[in-house]
Amino acid sequence: MKMFMKILISTFVVSFLLSMIPFESTCKQLEKDVLRLHIIANSDSVVDQNLKLLVRDSVQDTISPLYNDANSKADALKITAANLDLVESVAQNAIKRSGFDYNVSAKIENKFFDTRYYENFTMPAGMYDALVIDIGDAKGRNWWCVMYPALCVGASSKITMKEDLSDSEYSVITDKDVVFKFKIVEYFEKINSLFR
């Protein structure tokens, strides 16, 4: 009986690990196909957190229409890179209108994100390209979303997640029953990010 249980448990573990291979592969592909937005507040104070959201709204209102013609992440990256000065200017103006003088920097970075939950989507942990907006000291809580394919750009955008991701990618981010798998991927991605 003991031997049978060992075989049964071993078979389950091997089966589970084999099922993780395509899942993890799809998560890796998402890293290549997605452009994220990451806004980091000056601090955790209520005022700075509200200011972060004001910057978010101003930046999104301005850059949303720019992504209407993006047909790939490469297009989205080119649009973003060409408009970093505009992003900084819009963010800086929003801050000044609120009576603050924090510096703002906007850049494109490849950075690690934990598994993040957003309404009906879950983005697995991994190294993603992101438009990063640092406000002031950038030591506060952050706000994030997916810029391409459009998960956070405005209603004027014609892009949808389903149209611009493969069926397996879309299935991974919308499946509510894969939380455990996300945690395993996140664990391995955190370990991998330490060696990058």
C-alpha positions, -999 to +999 in steps of 0.1 A: +000+000+000+029+024+009+045+017-025+012+023-043+008+057-026+044+067-035+038+058-071+004+076-071+020+107-056+050+106-079+027+102-109+006+132-098+037+154-093+052+144-126+019+150-144+015+184-127+050+194-136+045+184-172+013+204-174+033+234-162+056+234-193+030+247-218+016+271-191+050+285-183+058+288-220+027+308-226+035+331-196+070+336-212+053+345-245+031+371-227+063+388-215+073+393-252+038+404-264+028+429-236+038+465-229+030+476-193+025+510-177+040+515-142+035+547-123+053+551-090+041+577-066+065+601-047+054+585-013+025+566+003+009+598+016-028+603+006-019+634-013+009+617-033-012+587-040-040+609-053-014+628-074-003+595-089-039+588-100-041+623-115-009+617-135-024+583-146-055+599-159-037+628-177-012+604-193-038+579-204-061+606-219-032+620-239-015+587-251-046+565-256-053+579-292-016+573-301-021+535-298-050+533-323-027+524-351-005+500-331-007+465-346+020+449-325+040+454-293+069+466-315+046+494-328+035+502-293+072+504-282+080+528-311+051+550-303+060+551-266+097+558-273+088+586-297+065+602-271+085+599-238+090+637-237+052+642-242+045+617-214+069+636-190+054+669-200+018+658-195+027+643-161+047+674-151+018+697-160-007+676-141+016+678-110+021+716-114-016+722-118-020+705-084+005+729-068+034+705-066+069+707-081+080+670-081+103+660-109+089+633-133+108+609-154+094+586-181+114+557-195+110+523-210+124+495-189+124+458-188+115+450-152+101+423-130+064+423-121+047+400-095+015+383-106-010+411-108-048+409-108-069+434-128-106+431-131-111+400-153-075+395-162-045+381-143-010+390-156+016+363-146+048+373-130+077+380-152+101+404-169+080+428-189+088+459-210+071+489-194+066+526-197+078+536-162+068+570-148+086+580-116+071+609-096+094+627-073+113+603-051+093+573-065+091+556-031+053+553-029+029+526-039+026+521-076-002+518-101+001+495-131-018+483-161-013+468-196-009+494-223-005+470-252-027+451-259-051+476-245-062+468-210-059+503-197-058+527-227-090+547-232-122+539-249-111+555-281-086+526-287-097+499-312-073+474-297-086+446-275-067+419-256-085+391-274-076+404-308-039+409-301-030+379-280-028+342-291-057+320-279-034+303-253-022+337-240-057+350-237-068+318-220-040+321-194-048+356-184-086+351-182-087+316-166-098+320-130-087+284-121-049+288-126-040+309-095-019+280-081+000+278-114+005+316-114+021+313-079+045+286-091+055+307-122+059+337-099+082+318-076+104+307-104+104+341-120+115+357-088+144+333-086+153+339-122+151+377-118+178+375-090+202+362-116+195+388-143 
